[in-house]
Amino acid sequence: MDFVKGLRLTIFTAEDYAYEGNVLFRQIVENLHEASIQGVTVMRGIMGYGSSKQVRQIRLADLLEGLPIVIEAVDTQEAIEKFIVEHGKLLSHCTVATSPIQLWK
């Protein structure tokens, strides 16, 4: 096994955002899975804001929804870039960043 060049895709959204009637972050994860992206993790934040500039934070009253969501996916540069191009409309509702990584394969 060796290290190979890869790319980390980081997607910032909120758990109450929707896309075509579906929960946005779930739709993104389903699409990543269908694209056979190697690894995906969804993290729920306690406070943050994105492109809307609306600060979201955890309070007892809204423990169930509305918090920031970060999705991280890792794979080869080619696989991540292909996913971004093919799902640009879906991702246009999010803040998206990539960063180079080393994958152990």
C-alpha positions as CSV (number, residue, x, y, z in Angstrom):
1,M,0.0,0.0,0.0
2,D,1.1,3.5,-0.8
3,F,-0.1,7.1,-0.5
4,V,-1.8,8.5,-3.6
5,K,-2.9,12.1,-4.3
6,G,-6.5,12.7,-3.4
7,L,-8.9,15.5,-2.8
8,R,-11.1,16.4,0.2
9,L,-14.5,17.9,-0.7
10,T,-16.0,19.9,2.1
11,I,-19.6,21.1,1.8
12,F,-21.2,23.5,4.2
13,T,-25.0,23.6,4.5
14,A,-27.7,23.5,7.1
15,E,-29.9,20.5,8.2
16,D,-33.1,22.3,7.3
17,Y,-32.2,23.2,3.7
18,A,-34.2,21.4,1.0
19,Y,-33.6,20.6,-2.6
20,E,-36.4,19.5,-4.9
21,G,-38.5,18.3,-1.9
22,N,-35.6,16.4,-0.3
23,V,-33.4,17.2,2.7
24,L,-30.3,18.7,1.0
25,F,-27.6,17.1,3.0
26,R,-29.2,13.7,2.7
27,Q,-29.5,14.1,-1.1
28,I,-25.8,15.1,-1.3
29,V,-24.8,12.0,0.7
30,E,-27.0,9.7,-1.5
31,N,-25.4,11.2,-4.6
32,L,-21.9,10.8,-3.2
33,H,-22.7,7.2,-2.4
34,E,-24.2,6.6,-5.9
35,A,-21.0,8.1,-7.4
36,S,-18.9,5.5,-5.4
37,I,-17.0,8.2,-3.6
38,Q,-14.6,6.5,-1.2
39,G,-15.5,8.1,2.1
40,V,-18.1,10.5,3.4
41,T,-18.8,11.9,6.9
42,V,-21.6,14.3,7.9
43,M,-21.0,16.5,11.0
44,R,-23.6,18.6,12.8
45,G,-22.3,21.9,14.1
46,I,-23.2,23.7,17.2
47,M,-22.8,27.2,15.7
48,G,-21.9,28.6,12.3
49,Y,-23.0,30.5,9.1
50,G,-22.6,30.0,5.4
51,S,-23.5,31.9,2.2
52,S,-26.8,33.2,3.7
53,K,-24.8,34.9,6.5
54,Q,-27.5,33.8,9.0
55,V,-25.8,32.7,12.2
56,R,-27.2,29.4,13.4
57,Q,-26.5,28.1,16.9
58,I,-27.6,25.4,19.2
59,R,-30.3,26.3,21.8
60,L,-32.4,24.0,23.8
61,A,-35.5,25.0,21.8
62,D,-33.9,23.9,18.5
63,L,-31.9,20.9,19.3
64,L,-33.8,19.0,16.6
65,E,-33.2,21.0,13.4
66,G,-31.7,24.0,11.7
67,L,-28.0,23.6,12.8
68,P,-25.0,23.8,10.5
69,I,-24.0,20.6,8.6
70,V,-20.5,19.9,7.2
71,I,-20.1,17.0,4.7
72,E,-16.6,15.8,4.0
73,A,-15.9,13.4,1.2
74,V,-12.5,12.0,0.1
75,D,-11.4,10.3,-3.1
76,T,-9.1,10.8,-6.0
77,Q,-8.9,14.2,-7.5
78,E,-10.6,13.0,-10.7
79,A,-13.5,11.4,-8.8
80,I,-14.2,14.5,-6.6
81,E,-13.9,16.9,-9.6
82,K,-16.2,14.7,-11.7
83,F,-18.8,14.8,-8.8
84,I,-18.6,18.5,-8.5
85,V,-19.1,19.0,-12.2
86,E,-22.0,16.5,-12.4
87,H,-23.8,17.9,-9.3
88,G,-23.1,21.6,-9.7
89,K,-26.8,22.5,-9.5
90,L,-27.3,20.6,-6.3
91,L,-24.0,22.1,-4.8
92,S,-25.0,25.7,-5.8
93,H,-27.1,25.8,-2.6
94,C,-24.0,25.2,-0.5
95,T,-20.5,26.6,0.2
96,V,-18.1,24.2,-1.3
97,A,-14.3,23.9,-0.8
98,T,-11.6,21.3,-1.8
99,S,-8.2,20.7,-0.5
100,P,-5.4,18.3,-1.5
101,I,-4.8,15.2,0.6
102,Q,-2.8,12.0,0.7
103,L,-4.9,8.8,0.5
104,W,-3.5,5.5,1.8
105,K,-4.3,2.8,-0.8
